[in-house]
């Protein structure tokens, strides 16, 4: 498979060697688990390593046709007003890899709009994606799911209220959505500190402990929401891959990244 150019940065390692290195460290599902996946947690694909982690995580899903749509959740740039952003009924986003729909069915959109939340809900534009982490992941997800023609719905937030985000995601899950949360773990720490803190964070996720702190994840509120939903629905989390920038780059300020799945027990 030819990897998308979007979200990839140059490194001292060839793409082939990095992909092989990551593949050797990626845990794979068996068929039963892959057919029951409800949600994914994956890195923002802003580097080559993270892009490859995203690709290898999506490869775990063997039956995308069992979903009605893919809902991709990520943080918005501080310049963007706070809120959850959903496309209007005639929105279509085109990129250099493929064209995919961001149309939320009118009935489901109306149901989202009627939720008792204070969160602003509005349409998105192509300019909006330049200010969102989702801009890195959406083209890769579109490429990986292209043959299934699934609508891809972005849900972007600046300051996520956990209860309100749970309410919105709950509605989308109940209507046949695969939920993908894009974000990272620790950041701006030494390699040793990063791995230690990330180990604690991953242990919390596996234990369905929704007390992730800001220092543990740059999407802690959304991640806690996903963990709470997993507990409510008896989903089981599983770690697919964990890496830090310190594994491949000799720098002191590292960032941690994990790919995890949540599936029915």
C-alpha contacts under 8 A as a table, 3 or more apart, distances in Angstrom:
res1	aa1	res2	aa2	distance
4	X	7	X	7.73
4	X	8	X	7.74
4	X	97	X	7.21
4	X	139	X	7.50
4	X	140	X	6.38
4	X	143	X	8.00
5	X	8	X	5.70
6	X	136	X	6.30
6	X	139	X	7.37
7	X	45	X	5.48
7	X	46	X	4.56
7	X	47	X	5.71
7	X	48	X	6.93
7	X	51	X	6.63
7	X	136	X	5.07
7	X	137	X	7.68
8	X	45	X	7.45
8	X	46	X	6.34
8	X	47	X	4.83
8	X	48	X	4.35
8	X	51	X	6.59
9	X	46	X	7.50
9	X	47	X	5.13
9	X	48	X	5.36
10	X	48	X	7.20
11	X	14	X	7.37
11	X	48	X	7.73
13	X	17	X	6.58
13	X	18	X	6.28
14	X	17	X	5.35
14	X	18	X	6.20
15	X	18	X	5.19
15	X	19	X	6.01
15	X	48	X	7.77
16	X	19	X	5.15
16	X	20	X	6.16
17	X	20	X	5.15
17	X	21	X	6.05
18	X	21	X	5.00
18	X	22	X	6.15
18	X	49	X	7.18
19	X	22	X	5.18
19	X	23	X	5.98
19	X	49	X	7.95
19	X	52	X	6.41
20	X	23	X	5.02
20	X	24	X	6.25
21	X	24	X	5.41
21	X	25	X	6.77
22	X	25	X	5.12
22	X	26	X	6.25
22	X	52	X	7.60
22	X	53	X	7.23
23	X	26	X	5.09
23	X	56	X	7.31
25	X	241	X	6.50
26	X	56	X	7.60
26	X	240	X	5.61
26	X	241	X	5.07
27	X	239	X	7.55
27	X	240	X	4.87
27	X	241	X	6.58
28	X	60	X	6.64
28	X	240	X	6.89
29	X	32	X	7.98
29	X	33	X	6.01
29	X	34	X	5.91
29	X	60	X	6.40
30	X	33	X	5.63
30	X	34	X	6.38
31	X	34	X	5.23
31	X	35	X	6.30
31	X	62	X	7.88
32	X	35	X	5.49
32	X	36	X	6.78
33	X	36	X	5.34
33	X	37	X	6.56
33	X	263	X	6.65
33	X	264	X	7.73
34	X	37	X	5.57
34	X	60	X	6.24
34	X	61	X	5.49
34	X	62	X	6.34
34	X	63	X	7.77
34	X	263	X	7.82
35	X	61	X	7.16
35	X	62	X	6.90
35	X	63	X	6.40
36	X	263	X	5.26
36	X	264	X	5.53
37	X	40	X	7.81
37	X	61	X	7.50
37	X	178	X	7.82
37	X	261	X	6.77
37	X	262	X	5.83
37	X	263	X	4.11
37	X	264	X	6.67
38	X	173	X	7.82
38	X	177	X	7.83
38	X	178	X	5.61
38	X	179	X	6.58
38	X	235	X	7.89
38	X	261	X	7.73
38	X	262	X	5.74
38	X	263	X	5.24
38	X	264	X	7.20
39	X	178	X	5.70
39	X	179	X	4.52
39	X	180	X	5.69
39	X	181	X	7.78
39	X	261	X	5.92
39	X	262	X	5.10
39	X	263	X	6.98
40	X	178	X	7.95
40	X	179	X	6.25
40	X	180	X	4.71
40	X	181	X	6.19
40	X	259	X	7.37
40	X	260	X	5.78
40	X	261	X	4.53
40	X	262	X	6.19
41	X	180	X	5.90
41	X	181	X	4.84
41	X	182	X	6.05
41	X	183	X	7.46
41	X	258	X	7.40
41	X	259	X	5.52
41	X	260	X	5.02
41	X	261	X	6.26
42	X	53	X	7.58
42	X	54	X	6.16
42	X	57	X	7.48
42	X	180	X	7.32
42	X	181	X	6.33
42	X	182	X	5.13
42	X	183	X	6.34
42	X	184	X	7.59
42	X	257	X	7.59
42	X	258	X	6.08
42	X	259	X	4.44
42	X	260	X	6.50
43	X	50	X	5.82
43	X	51	X	7.82
43	X	53	X	7.30
43	X	54	X	6.61
43	X	182	X	5.33
43	X	183	X	4.93
43	X	184	X	5.41
43	X	257	X	5.78
43	X	258	X	6.42
43	X	259	X	6.70
44	X	50	X	6.61
44	X	51	X	7.63
44	X	133	X	6.41
44	X	134	X	7.31
44	X	136	X	6.62
44	X	137	X	6.37
44	X	182	X	5.22
44	X	183	X	5.19
44	X	184	X	6.76
45	X	48	X	7.31
45	X	49	X	7.93
45	X	50	X	4.80
45	X	51	X	4.38
45	X	52	X	7.98
45	X	54	X	6.79
45	X	136	X	5.22
45	X	137	X	5.56
46	X	50	X	6.50
46	X	51	X	6.83
46	X	136	X	5.99
47	X	50	X	5.25
47	X	51	X	6.01
48	X	51	X	5.06
48	X	52	X	6.23
49	X	52	X	5.28
49	X	53	X	6.29
50	X	53	X	4.93
50	X	54	X	6.20
50	X	257	X	7.60
51	X	54	X	5.10
51	X	55	X	6.33
51	X	137	X	7.86
51	X	140	X	7.98
52	X	55	X	5.00
52	X	56	X	6.11
53	X	56	X	5.18
53	X	57	X	6.04
53	X	241	X	7.40
53	X	259	X	7.04
54	X	57	X	5.13
54	X	58	X	6.22
54	X	137	X	7.83
54	X	140	X	7.87
54	X	259	X	7.52
55	X	58	X	5.25
55	X	59	X	6.29
55	X	140	X	7.22
55	X	144	X	7.63
56	X	59	X	5.08
56	X	60	X	6.99
57	X	60	X	5.57
57	X	61	X	7.84
57	X	240	X	7.10
57	X	259	X	6.52
57	X	260	X	7.91
58	X	61	X	5.70
58	X	141	X	7.68
58	X	144	X	7.19
59	X	62	X	7.02
59	X	144	X	7.97
61	X	64	X	6.38
63	X	66	X	5.81
64	X	67	X	5.80
64	X	145	X	7.05
64	X	148	X	6.80
65	X	68	X	7.37
65	X	148	X	6.06
65	X	150	X	8.00
67	X	70	X	7.38
67	X	150	X	7.86
67	X	176	X	5.44
67	X	177	X	5.75
67	X	178	X	6.26
68	X	150	X	6.54
68	X	151	X	7.48
68	X	175	X	7.69
68	X	176	X	5.22
68	X	177	X	5.79
68	X	178	X	7.92
69	X	150	X	5.13
69	X	151	X	4.90
69	X	152	X	5.91
69	X	153	X	7.28
69	X	176	X	6.88
69	X	177	X	5.03
69	X	178	X	6.45
70	X	150	X	6.76
70	X	151	X	6.32
70	X	152	X	4.80
70	X	153	X	6.09
70	X	177	X	5.53
70	X	178	X	4.86
70	X	179	X	6.16
70	X	180	X	7.33
71	X	152	X	5.91
71	X	153	X	4.68
71	X	154	X	5.86
71	X	155	X	6.89
71	X	172	X	7.84
71	X	177	X	6.32
71	X	178	X	6.06
71	X	179	X	4.95
71	X	180	X	6.08
72	X	134	X	7.45
72	X	138	X	7.61
72	X	152	X	7.15
72	X	153	X	6.09
72	X	154	X	4.88
72	X	155	X	5.96
72	X	179	X	6.18
72	X	180	X	4.78
72	X	181	X	6.01
72	X	182	X	7.29
73	X	134	X	7.36
73	X	154	X	6.03
73	X	155	X	4.70
73	X	156	X	5.67
73	X	157	X	7.87
73	X	179	X	7.56
73	X	180	X	6.06
73	X	181	X	4.75
73	X	182	X	6.07
74	X	132	X	7.24
74	X	133	X	6.01
74	X	134	X	5.62
74	X	154	X	7.85
74	X	155	X	6.57
74	X	156	X	4.99
74	X	157	X	6.49
74	X	181	X	6.23
74	X	182	X	5.26
74	X	183	X	6.75
74	X	219	X	7.79
75	X	132	X	6.13
75	X	133	X	5.89
75	X	134	X	7.38
75	X	156	X	5.39
75	X	157	X	4.96
75	X	158	X	5.65
75	X	183	X	7.84
75	X	219	X	7.18
76	X	80	X	6.31
76	X	131	X	6.07
76	X	132	X	4.35
76	X	133	X	6.41
76	X	156	X	5.67
76	X	157	X	5.29
76	X	158	X	5.03
77	X	80	X	5.53
77	X	131	X	4.91
77	X	132	X	5.50
77	X	133	X	7.68
77	X	158	X	6.83
78	X	81	X	7.34
78	X	158	X	6.51
79	X	131	X	7.62
80	X	128	X	7.96
80	X	131	X	7.15
80	X	158	X	7.21
81	X	158	X	7.12
82	X	119	X	7.87
82	X	120	X	7.21
82	X	157	X	6.27
82	X	158	X	4.87
82	X	159	X	6.02
83	X	119	X	5.33
83	X	120	X	4.59
83	X	121	X	6.15
83	X	156	X	7.32
83	X	157	X	5.29
83	X	158	X	6.34
83	X	159	X	7.24
83	X	160	X	7.65
84	X	119	X	6.34
84	X	120	X	5.87
84	X	121	X	5.06
84	X	122	X	7.10
84	X	155	X	5.79
84	X	156	X	5.40
84	X	157	X	5.16
85	X	120	X	7.53
85	X	121	X	5.17
85	X	122	X	4.96
85	X	123	X	5.74
85	X	124	X	6.17
85	X	154	X	7.16
85	X	155	X	5.45
85	X	156	X	5.56
85	X	157	X	7.21
86	X	104	X	7.80
86	X	121	X	6.40
86	X	122	X	5.69
86	X	123	X	5.06
86	X	124	X	6.29
86	X	153	X	6.98
86	X	154	X	6.33
86	X	155	X	6.01
87	X	90	X	7.91
87	X	91	X	5.90
87	X	102	X	6.16
87	X	103	X	6.29
87	X	104	X	6.93
87	X	122	X	6.97
87	X	123	X	4.20
87	X	124	X	5.21
87	X	153	X	7.40
87	X	154	X	7.71
88	X	91	X	5.59
88	X	103	X	6.64
88	X	104	X	7.23
88	X	122	X	7.71
88	X	123	X	5.24
88	X	124	X	7.61
89	X	103	X	5.29
89	X	104	X	6.33
89	X	105	X	7.06
89	X	106	X	6.72
90	X	103	X	6.62
91	X	101	X	7.36
91	X	102	X	6.12
91	X	103	X	6.15
91	X	124	X	7.95
92	X	99	X	7.92
92	X	100	X	6.85
92	X	101	X	5.22
92	X	102	X	5.71
92	X	103	X	7.16
93	X	99	X	6.68
93	X	100	X	6.40
93	X	101	X	6.60
93	X	102	X	6.81
93	X	126	X	6.72
94	X	98	X	6.84
94	X	99	X	4.80
94	X	100	X	6.71
95	X	98	X	5.89
95	X	99	X	6.17
95	X	139	X	7.03
96	X	99	X	7.97
97	X	139	X	6.60
97	X	142	X	8.00
97	X	143	X	6.64
98	X	139	X	7.49
98	X	142	X	6.83
98	X	143	X	6.52
98	X	146	X	7.45
99	X	142	X	7.77
100	X	142	X	6.56
100	X	146	X	7.76
100	X	149	X	7.23
100	X	150	X	7.68
100	X	151	X	6.58
100	X	152	X	6.91
101	X	150	X	7.52
101	X	151	X	4.88
101	X	152	X	6.08
101	X	153	X	7.95
102	X	151	X	5.53
102	X	152	X	5.13
102	X	153	X	5.04
102	X	154	X	7.37
103	X	151	X	6.35
103	X	152	X	7.62
103	X	153	X	6.99
104	X	108	X	6.61
104	X	109	X	5.82
104	X	151	X	7.58
104	X	153	X	6.91
105	X	108	X	5.38
105	X	109	X	6.01
106	X	109	X	5.02
106	X	110	X	6.04
107	X	110	X	5.20
107	X	111	X	6.30
108	X	111	X	4.94
108	X	112	X	6.26
108	X	172	X	8.00
109	X	112	X	5.10
109	X	113	X	6.19
110	X	113	X	5.02
110	X	114	X	6.20
111	X	114	X	5.16
111	X	115	X	6.62
112	X	115	X	5.43
112	X	168	X	6.56
112	X	171	X	7.36
113	X	121	X	7.10
115	X	167	X	7.68
115	X	168	X	7.51
117	X	164	X	5.87
118	X	164	X	7.88
119	X	164	X	7.28
124	X	128	X	6.14
125	X	128	X	5.18
125	X	129	X	7.15
126	X	129	X	5.58
126	X	130	X	7.43
127	X	130	X	5.59
127	X	131	X	7.51
128	X	131	X	5.59
128	X	132	X	6.82
129	X	132	X	5.01
129	X	133	X	7.66
129	X	134	X	6.78
129	X	135	X	5.22
130	X	135	X	6.45
131	X	135	X	7.93
132	X	135	X	5.85
132	X	156	X	7.29
133	X	136	X	6.10
133	X	137	X	7.53
133	X	182	X	7.82
134	X	137	X	5.26
134	X	138	X	5.88
134	X	154	X	7.48
134	X	156	X	7.61
134	X	182	X	7.36
135	X	138	X	5.76
135	X	139	X	7.36
136	X	139	X	6.78
136	X	140	X	7.54
137	X	140	X	5.41
137	X	141	X	6.18
137	X	182	X	7.72
138	X	141	X	5.15
138	X	142	X	6.01
138	X	152	X	7.96
139	X	142	X	4.97
139	X	143	X	6.09
140	X	143	X	5.07
140	X	144	X	6.19
141	X	144	X	5.15
141	X	145	X	6.16
142	X	145	X	5.29
142	X	146	X	5.56
142	X	152	X	7.45
143	X	146	X	5.21
144	X	147	X	7.98
145	X	148	X	5.61
145	X	149	X	6.82
145	X	150	X	6.90
146	X	149	X	5.37
146	X	150	X	7.34
157	X	160	X	5.89
160	X	164	X	7.77
160	X	165	X	6.59
160	X	221	X	6.09
160	X	222	X	6.56
161	X	164	X	5.42
161	X	165	X	5.97
161	X	221	X	7.02
162	X	165	X	5.18
162	X	166	X	6.10
162	X	221	X	5.72
162	X	222	X	6.56
162	X	224	X	7.19
162	X	225	X	5.46
163	X	166	X	5.14
163	X	167	X	6.31
163	X	225	X	7.28
164	X	167	X	5.05
164	X	168	X	6.35
165	X	168	X	5.19
165	X	169	X	6.09
165	X	222	X	7.13
165	X	225	X	6.67
166	X	169	X	5.20
166	X	170	X	5.78
166	X	225	X	5.46
166	X	226	X	7.29
166	X	228	X	7.87
166	X	229	X	6.86
167	X	170	X	5.16
167	X	171	X	6.42
168	X	171	X	5.37
168	X	172	X	6.51
169	X	172	X	5.04
169	X	173	X	6.02
169	X	179	X	7.83
170	X	173	X	5.18
170	X	174	X	6.16
170	X	229	X	7.44
171	X	174	X	5.26
171	X	175	X	6.51
172	X	175	X	5.21
172	X	176	X	6.83
172	X	177	X	5.68
173	X	176	X	5.43
173	X	177	X	4.78
173	X	178	X	6.84
173	X	179	X	7.16
174	X	177	X	7.25
181	X	222	X	7.64
181	X	223	X	7.49
182	X	219	X	7.99
183	X	217	X	7.49
183	X	218	X	6.45
183	X	219	X	5.64
183	X	257	X	7.95
184	X	187	X	7.96
184	X	217	X	5.70
184	X	218	X	5.84
184	X	219	X	6.89
184	X	255	X	7.56
184	X	256	X	6.34
184	X	257	X	5.13
184	X	258	X	7.08
185	X	198	X	6.43
185	X	201	X	7.78
185	X	216	X	5.47
185	X	217	X	4.00
185	X	218	X	6.31
185	X	219	X	7.95
185	X	255	X	6.85
185	X	256	X	4.94
185	X	257	X	5.48
185	X	258	X	7.19
186	X	189	X	7.23
186	X	194	X	5.78
186	X	197	X	6.87
186	X	198	X	6.27
186	X	215	X	6.23
186	X	216	X	4.89
186	X	217	X	5.46
186	X	218	X	7.42
186	X	254	X	7.94
186	X	255	X	5.41
186	X	256	X	5.10
186	X	257	X	7.77
187	X	194	X	7.08
187	X	215	X	7.57
187	X	216	X	7.91
187	X	217	X	7.79
187	X	253	X	7.25
187	X	254	X	5.93
187	X	255	X	4.18
187	X	256	X	6.46
188	X	253	X	4.51
188	X	254	X	5.43
188	X	255	X	6.21
189	X	192	X	7.99
189	X	193	X	5.89
189	X	194	X	5.50
189	X	252	X	6.95
189	X	253	X	4.83
189	X	254	X	5.43
189	X	255	X	7.06
190	X	193	X	5.16
190	X	194	X	5.88
190	X	252	X	4.96
190	X	253	X	5.26
190	X	254	X	5.88
191	X	194	X	5.10
191	X	195	X	6.17
191	X	244	X	7.58
191	X	246	X	5.65
191	X	252	X	6.48
191	X	253	X	7.21
191	X	254	X	5.85
192	X	195	X	5.41
192	X	196	X	6.19
193	X	196	X	5.18
193	X	197	X	6.10
194	X	197	X	5.31
194	X	198	X	5.95
194	X	244	X	7.67
194	X	254	X	6.74
194	X	255	X	6.75
194	X	256	X	6.38
195	X	198	X	5.06
195	X	199	X	5.99
195	X	244	X	7.47
195	X	256	X	7.19
196	X	199	X	5.24
196	X	200	X	6.59
197	X	200	X	5.18
197	X	201	X	6.30
197	X	216	X	6.64
198	X	201	X	4.86
198	X	202	X	6.02
198	X	216	X	6.81
198	X	256	X	6.64
199	X	202	X	5.27
199	X	203	X	6.12
200	X	203	X	5.12
200	X	204	X	6.27
201	X	204	X	5.08
201	X	205	X	6.36
201	X	212	X	6.68
201	X	216	X	6.35
202	X	205	X	5.05
202	X	206	X	6.22
202	X	239	X	7.90
203	X	206	X	5.18
203	X	207	X	6.11
204	X	207	X	5.01
204	X	208	X	6.00
204	X	209	X	4.88
204	X	210	X	7.25
204	X	211	X	7.67
204	X	212	X	7.41
205	X	208	X	4.89
205	X	209	X	5.85
205	X	210	X	7.23
205	X	227	X	6.51
205	X	237	X	7.05
206	X	209	X	7.62
206	X	236	X	7.58
206	X	237	X	5.39
206	X	238	X	6.78
208	X	227	X	5.53
208	X	228	X	7.05
208	X	230	X	7.19
208	X	231	X	6.19
208	X	237	X	7.90
209	X	212	X	7.57
209	X	224	X	7.95
209	X	227	X	6.94
209	X	228	X	7.86
210	X	223	X	7.82
210	X	224	X	4.60
210	X	225	X	7.34
210	X	227	X	5.66
210	X	228	X	6.08
211	X	224	X	6.60
212	X	216	X	6.29
212	X	217	X	7.16
212	X	220	X	5.68
212	X	221	X	7.72
212	X	223	X	7.55
212	X	224	X	6.26
213	X	216	X	5.26
213	X	217	X	6.68
213	X	220	X	5.98
214	X	217	X	5.46
214	X	218	X	6.11
214	X	219	X	7.54
214	X	220	X	5.64
215	X	218	X	7.25
216	X	220	X	7.16
217	X	220	X	4.94
219	X	222	X	5.53
219	X	223	X	5.95
220	X	223	X	4.94
220	X	224	X	5.92
221	X	224	X	5.14
221	X	225	X	6.22
222	X	225	X	4.94
222	X	226	X	6.29
223	X	226	X	5.06
223	X	227	X	6.21
224	X	227	X	4.99
224	X	228	X	6.10
225	X	228	X	5.13
225	X	229	X	6.23
226	X	229	X	5.07
226	X	230	X	6.17
227	X	230	X	4.99
227	X	231	X	6.32
228	X	231	X	5.11
228	X	232	X	6.21
229	X	232	X	4.95
229	X	233	X	6.11
230	X	233	X	5.24
230	X	234	X	5.71
230	X	235	X	4.63
230	X	236	X	6.99
230	X	237	X	7.84
230	X	262	X	7.00
231	X	234	X	5.10
231	X	235	X	6.32
232	X	235	X	7.85
233	X	264	X	7.91
234	X	264	X	6.62
234	X	265	X	6.81
235	X	262	X	5.67
235	X	263	X	5.05
235	X	264	X	4.68
235	X	265	X	5.97
236	X	262	X	5.32
236	X	263	X	5.30
236	X	264	X	6.15
236	X	265	X	5.89
237	X	260	X	6.71
237	X	261	X	5.56
237	X	262	X	4.41
237	X	263	X	6.63
238	X	260	X	5.50
238	X	261	X	5.34
238	X	262	X	6.47
239	X	242	X	7.53
239	X	258	X	7.38
239	X	259	X	6.23
239	X	260	X	4.51
239	X	261	X	6.67
240	X	258	X	7.51
240	X	259	X	5.31
240	X	260	X	5.27
240	X	261	X	7.17
241	X	258	X	5.62
241	X	259	X	5.11
241	X	260	X	7.12
242	X	256	X	7.52
242	X	257	X	5.75
242	X	258	X	4.36
242	X	259	X	6.44
243	X	247	X	6.73
243	X	256	X	6.01
243	X	257	X	5.40
243	X	258	X	6.50
244	X	247	X	5.49
244	X	248	X	7.80
244	X	254	X	6.49
244	X	255	X	5.50
244	X	256	X	4.30
244	X	257	X	5.94
245	X	248	X	5.84
245	X	249	X	5.75
245	X	251	X	7.94
245	X	254	X	5.38
245	X	255	X	5.66
245	X	256	X	6.73
246	X	249	X	5.04
246	X	250	X	5.95
246	X	251	X	6.26
246	X	252	X	7.50
246	X	254	X	5.61
246	X	255	X	7.59
247	X	250	X	7.81
251	X	254	X	6.63
